[in-house]
Amino acid sequence: MEQYEKSLGHWVKRFYLLSAREMDYLLSPYELGRTQWYILYHINEAGTLPQRELQSILNIESATLTPLVSALVKKGWLLQRPSPSDQRSKILSLTQDGANRFQAVPNPILNARKKALAGISPSAIEEARKVLEQAVRNLEK
């Protein structure tokens, strides 16, 4: 176990888990979870988004996405309507109230990143990014 605690994988996992916890903490006053925030972020960026495309962007199953979207519809953040070209497909957009409320939510990624990377030089951050990028590419082969 000693070796694992010194491994890159251990620290990547800890960074992910602690970043996720920090994001959830930052979003809790807005009654949003981080996946809900990601949903709102992508729809805000796109204007409208087919639900299947959002599923692909987030790399999650329909069974995971559907209840998250339904909760955001119930909270008044999202509109979900049938696609004009395929009634089985759903198109998502922010409601006006949802757009206004989303703009008021501080970006949890930027805030968590600022906290996590405090005191680390930009060159060290860039070097770490390059190492992780190469490791990911190696695993994707």
ZAMARGU-4260 file (C-alpha; in steps of 0.2 Angstrom, whole numbers, plus 5000, padded with zeros to 4 digits):
<rodrens>
0) 5000/5000/5000 | 5015/5012/5003 | 5019/5011/4985 | 5001/5015/4979 | 5001/5031/4990
5) 5016/5037/4981 | 5009/5033/4963 | 5003/5046/4951 | 4987/5036/4949 | 4983/5039/4968
10) 4986/5057/4967 | 4975/5059/4951 | 4961/5050/4959 | 4963/5060/4975 | 4963/5076/4965
15) 4947/5071/4955 | 4938/5066/4971 | 4943/5082/4981 | 4939/5093/4966 | 4922/5085/4964
20) 4918/5088/4982 | 4924/5106/4981 | 4912/5109/4966 | 4898/5101/4975 | 4901/5112/4990
25) 4902/5127/4979 | 4886/5123/4970 | 4876/5118/4986 | 4869/5135/4989 | 4861/5134/4972
30) 4854/5117/4975 | 4863/5110/4960 | 4875/5095/4958 | 4890/5096/4947 | 4882/5085/4934
35) 4867/5097/4933 | 4879/5112/4932 | 4888/5103/4917 | 4871/5101/4909 | 4866/5119/4911
40) 4884/5124/4905 | 4883/5115/4889 | 4865/5120/4885 | 4870/5138/4889 | 4884/5137/4877
45) 4874/5129/4863 | 4858/5139/4865 | 4848/5123/4862 | 4855/5105/4862 | 4847/5088/4858
50) 4847/5077/4873 | 4856/5063/4864 | 4870/5075/4859 | 4871/5081/4877 | 4872/5063/4883
55) 4887/5060/4871 | 4895/5076/4877 | 4894/5071/4895 | 4898/5053/4891 | 4884/5046/4902
60) 4870/5034/4899 | 4852/5039/4895 | 4846/5031/4912 | 4858/5043/4921 | 4854/5059/4911
65) 4835/5058/4910 | 4832/5060/4929 | 4844/5074/4930 | 4836/5083/4915 | 4819/5080/4923
70) 4824/5088/4939 | 4830/5103/4930 | 4814/5105/4921 | 4804/5103/4937 | 4815/5117/4945
75) 4812/5128/4931 | 4829/5129/4924 | 4826/5119/4908 | 4813/5117/4894 | 4812/5100/4886
80) 4802/5099/4870 | 4801/5086/4855 | 4812/5089/4841 | 4802/5095/4825 | 4811/5083/4814
85) 4809/5067/4826 | 4796/5067/4839 | 4805/5054/4849 | 4820/5065/4851 | 4820/5079/4864
90) 4828/5097/4862 | 4834/5105/4878 | 4835/5124/4881 | 4837/5135/4896 | 4821/5144/4902
95) 4823/5163/4904 | 4823/5161/4922 | 4835/5147/4921 | 4847/5157/4910 | 4846/5171/4923
100) 4849/5160/4937 | 4863/5151/4928 | 4872/5167/4925 | 4872/5170/4944 | 4880/5154/4948
105) 4899/5156/4950 | 4909/5144/4939 | 4913/5130/4951 | 4927/5123/4940 | 4937/5140/4940
110) 4934/5142/4958 | 4939/5124/4963 | 4954/5125/4951 | 4960/5142/4959 | 4959/5134/4976
115) 4968/5118/4971 | 4982/5126/4961 | 4986/5140/4973 | 5005/5142/4976 | 5009/5131/4961
120) 5019/5140/4947 | 5011/5141/4929 | 5026/5131/4922 | 5023/5117/4935 | 5005/5116/4931
125) 5009/5115/4912 | 5021/5101/4915 | 5009/5091/4925 | 4996/5094/4912 | 5008/5087/4898
130) 5012/5072/4908 | 4994/5068/4911 | 4989/5071/4893 | 5003/5059/4887 | 4997/5046/4900
135) 4980/5047/4894 | 4985/5046/4876 | 4995/5030/4880 | 4980/5022/4888 | 4969/5027/4873
140) 4980/5017/4861
</rodrens>
